[in-house]
Amino acid sequence: MEMNFNVKGMDFNRAGEAAAKFKKALQLVGMEVATIRKAVIVAYEAELNIVIHARQGSLTLKVYSDRLEILAQDEGPGIPDIALAMQEGYSTAPPHIREMGFGAGMGLPNISKCSNNLEIESEIDV
Amino acid sequence: MNNMQKYFHSVMLDRDNCKGCTNCIKHCPTEAIRVRKGRARIIEERCIDCGECIRICPNRAKLAITDSPERLAEFRHTVALPAPSLYAQFGPQVMPRHILGALLDFGFDDYYEVAVAAHAVSGTLREHLSRPHPRPAISSACPAVVRLMQVRFPGLLENVVPVETPMEIAALLARARANRERGLKNNDIGIFFITPCPAKVTAVKQPFGEVSGVDGVISMSAVYGELLNRLDSPSARVTASLSPAQGVGWGRSGGENHAIMNHSLLAVDGIHNVINVLDEIERGGLRDIDYVEAQSCTGGCIGGPLVPQNPFVSRVRMENLVKKLSRRTPELPDLPADPNFYRLKRPILPLPTLKLSHDINRAIAMLEQVERISGDLPGLDCGSCGSPNCRALAEDIVRGYAETSYCVFKLREKLQLLAREIVDLSQMQPPAMGREQSGTGERQEKE
């Protein structure tokens, strides 16, 4: 079972829609409450990353009986130093985004905390 | 009570008045209503008794089941528990003590003000917030919001403060007082909450804790006329109100927060606004907030479906009353100091009513079908099929509660195909027919 959701960069009004759609689907499947809660956070943070940093991207949810996979793909500037990006509080979000209360440098760390396995691939200057 | 029935609901359908329109299905926050055979049907396990359908129904076909005041006769000693919102339903000169006098004149033997219990609960909340707790803590006071979380936000139930509602605390204190001061046995005491909403009725008949201490719930609107007439009645006893300003303020949105003070507090009212805030919390937001006061009705309890007064008028009345009361030093009765007295006796558990199947593999396959069918439906969410939107119809089809032909657009498509086929068929003729009137043609073909 696979679900897809397109996300546009800078579209803050719609941020959270993919996470909400995934949550609804997982409730229909009857996933455990704690699993759903973690999946919502992972999906939302990934969605927000695309909104803040990328031109456009997509989120894919893959549902299996024993696990979930959330795949975020986007076209954006890329992450030059992944280890640095994983540090709590490290952010490359511009000041005007931070003024909105986003871009606190907790996105990737939160995703990492809420998932059992996190893989990141990035290419710069594509 | 209600061993026979799995769910009790205060919100019910009046079959005679329901025309089968689709107003209610589209406003229900848990998608708990369907129209079938020309009438609305409430899916019991999903209904949270918020009363949105009562408000929206143009035909007044949604009712709240409450207890009749005649039930007072069942008990030797009756105690009224007036919700704080009751104090805002009357004119500007009417003070709580007048309303309490009218309640006694109406037939109650005693009263215990819920606003007094609300004051005590505020203290427990302050104490709870000063210790480590899941952030943000969420109020347990509005039963419609708690049921909403059981159905749609089970992951947030651990954030709900494990504290009893002012109504339950008032019932406990009222009973203890009747035991103590009058030597009455529990069976002789009837405790009646005067309610602004149906959710409180359900909270009593099907409580979150083990049992409710409330014996009956009477609609505020049902006694309003009686109370209004008795405000100036010469037989009304002069009595005293102990309600402090902070406790009375619980009757409107923001009141809990005002009573708690000194924390980072958020108040949200209106069930659809509450859903937005809970979504945000579920996504990991609002960690900077200590406490969320969430109320299903716009304006808080004064906006309840069973209040007689316009909520904007009662809001002004309440603000003025709170101002007046805050100039006085309250003379509160002795309230239990032990925080455990105010604790919820058991945790609030999820009500997983949304899942498609108990078998997860089957549920995944069914979800796939839901996705496919909903992509195939027109996406206009017109509601003519009796489900609140196209996606819900797709779910209903997969669950076996509906058919694709319930969709008028799908039906039309099918009819068009069928019509074309009929035209095609009508032009086909069996070989024995279709001889041309005259001329050449087949005759020349050969004998």
HADDOCK unambig.tbl for C-alpha pairs under 7 A between the chains (distance, minus, plus):
assign (segid A and resid 1 and name CA) (segid B and resid 364 and name CA) 6.54 0.50 0.50
assign (segid A and resid 1 and name CA) (segid B and resid 368 and name CA) 5.99 0.50 0.50
assign (segid A and resid 27 and name CA) (segid B and resid 354 and name CA) 6.18 0.50 0.50
assign (segid A and resid 27 and name CA) (segid B and resid 355 and name CA) 5.82 0.50 0.50
assign (segid A and resid 28 and name CA) (segid B and resid 354 and name CA) 5.43 0.50 0.50
assign (segid A and resid 28 and name CA) (segid B and resid 355 and name CA) 4.00 0.50 0.50
assign (segid A and resid 28 and name CA) (segid B and resid 356 and name CA) 5.30 0.50 0.50
assign (segid A and resid 28 and name CA) (segid B and resid 367 and name CA) 6.95 0.50 0.50
assign (segid A and resid 29 and name CA) (segid B and resid 355 and name CA) 5.45 0.50 0.50
assign (segid A and resid 29 and name CA) (segid B and resid 356 and name CA) 6.14 0.50 0.50
assign (segid A and resid 29 and name CA) (segid B and resid 360 and name CA) 6.29 0.50 0.50
assign (segid A and resid 29 and name CA) (segid B and resid 363 and name CA) 4.94 0.50 0.50
assign (segid A and resid 29 and name CA) (segid B and resid 364 and name CA) 5.65 0.50 0.50
assign (segid A and resid 29 and name CA) (segid B and resid 367 and name CA) 6.76 0.50 0.50
assign (segid A and resid 30 and name CA) (segid B and resid 355 and name CA) 4.80 0.50 0.50
assign (segid A and resid 30 and name CA) (segid B and resid 360 and name CA) 6.91 0.50 0.50
assign (segid A and resid 33 and name CA) (segid B and resid 154 and name CA) 6.48 0.50 0.50
assign (segid A and resid 33 and name CA) (segid B and resid 155 and name CA) 5.50 0.50 0.50
assign (segid A and resid 34 and name CA) (segid B and resid 155 and name CA) 6.35 0.50 0.50
assign (segid A and resid 37 and name CA) (segid B and resid 155 and name CA) 5.99 0.50 0.50
assign (segid A and resid 37 and name CA) (segid B and resid 282 and name CA) 6.72 0.50 0.50
assign (segid A and resid 40 and name CA) (segid B and resid 283 and name CA) 5.89 0.50 0.50
assign (segid A and resid 41 and name CA) (segid B and resid 283 and name CA) 4.86 0.50 0.50
assign (segid A and resid 41 and name CA) (segid B and resid 284 and name CA) 6.06 0.50 0.50
assign (segid A and resid 44 and name CA) (segid B and resid 283 and name CA) 6.25 0.50 0.50
assign (segid A and resid 65 and name CA) (segid B and resid 360 and name CA) 5.91 0.50 0.50
assign (segid A and resid 65 and name CA) (segid B and resid 361 and name CA) 5.87 0.50 0.50
